[in-house]
Amino acid sequence: MDANHSLGQPRVQISRSALLHNVATVRRQLRDGVKICAVLKADAYGHSAALVADALCNYSSTGAEAPVVDALAVATIEEAIALCEVDVPVMVLRPVENVYLGRERDKLEAAIHEGWTLTVCSPEAAGDVARIAAKCGVRARVQVMLDTGMAREGAPLDSAERVFRAIEAHASLRLVGVCTHFANSESCDDPLTTEQLKQFDAATSMRAWKSPALVRHAANTAAMFFCPESQLDMVRPGLGLYGIDPSGWPNADRSLKPVLKWTARLHMVRTVRKGESIGYGQTWTANRDTRIGLVPVGYADGYLRAFSNRAAMMVHGKAVPVVGRVSMDFTTIDLSGVPEAEGGDVVTILDNNARSPASVYTLANIADTVPYEIFCRIGARVARVGVEPSVVEDALTADEPGVQRDSA
């Protein structure tokens, strides 16, 4: 991020202390020896993969030495390239296919040289990676993804052995892992999760027994909590790492802490007279003289149009309703309950208090979606900053100590 960042610019604050707390919470749920692979795809679900990777690999909590996770996972090679330098293995989850198209070969060569783990789902893909690795003079690390019921990416179970044998036939490949993905793990005790795990175990247990170094992994955050037997050798927490409970609502027993807080300053305050309407479509009309605040975020920044006349923001610790339609660049709020509010005051758009009226849980419920989407939609023009545990998180000065800017 540019050092000349405007003080009034909306920004997302990423709390390292909350992030490290969540890793420790996850670690306590695991059996001895189970590894943690932190999922950083989609720019760490909108949290800034660079900031999150740096926190996980270079910071520590409760006396534990950094890194506090055992591996990182991203969706694409491009996402791996964008990470800061890390001292843990990096896994690319999107399966390799059609590697000779366009610039794909160059990216595969870079990934192989970096030692990142590539995912394959077919003998043909394994052969393509093997030929590139052989030309590079490097033994490529690969893992096999199996489809156990998600019906998305992954090798069908009846072809899994063919993929394993194709990898073993190439000296330029090293099989380091095998994985799958659950379709409905957010539903506690769902029979499909049990069946998927059973099929995955049947397809991989003998091979894992013959190769003790092979890492088997299947569990996301929900499966890790709701189906402990799915932890296997490694888990892949994503949303839980960022402090969101897999049940879709805060849970005191798991005590996860939301990592992200989205703030801006009131761009201006004005009075709308009784009977006057606000915004596109004139969807809100004042029933009395009303002080209205203008917040410089809109749907172009990821604050959804669905929040129009339904959501709330926080000003001086009080919930204030969104009034009128959310537009591309601005949102208007009713400041009647906060008479002391004035231009330049801090507005919390998305709160890191899980029970706030402006929490990601509440916003996801309003938009009839999941917290993943709320986070991922926060746009690139909203600056991300990493906040040290000792820093008051709603301080907005550009030169505050302990705040790291995302350089992306």
FENWO-V732819 format. One line per field, one symbol per residue. burial: + if it has 16 or more other ideal C-beta (glycine too) atoms within 10 Angstrom, else -. Layout:
burial->???
This chain:
burial->+-------+++++++++++++++-+++-++---++++++++++++++++++++++++-+-+----++++-++++--+-++--+--+-+++++++++--+----+--+++-++---++++++++-++++++-++-----++++++++++++---++-+--+--++-++--+-++-+++++++++-++---+--+--++-+++-++--++-----++++++++++++++--+++++++++++++++++---+---+-++++++++++++-+--+-----++----+-+---++++-+++++-++++--++--+++++---+++++++++--+++++++-+--+---+-++++++-+-+++++++++-++--+++++++-+---+++++++--+-+--+------++++--
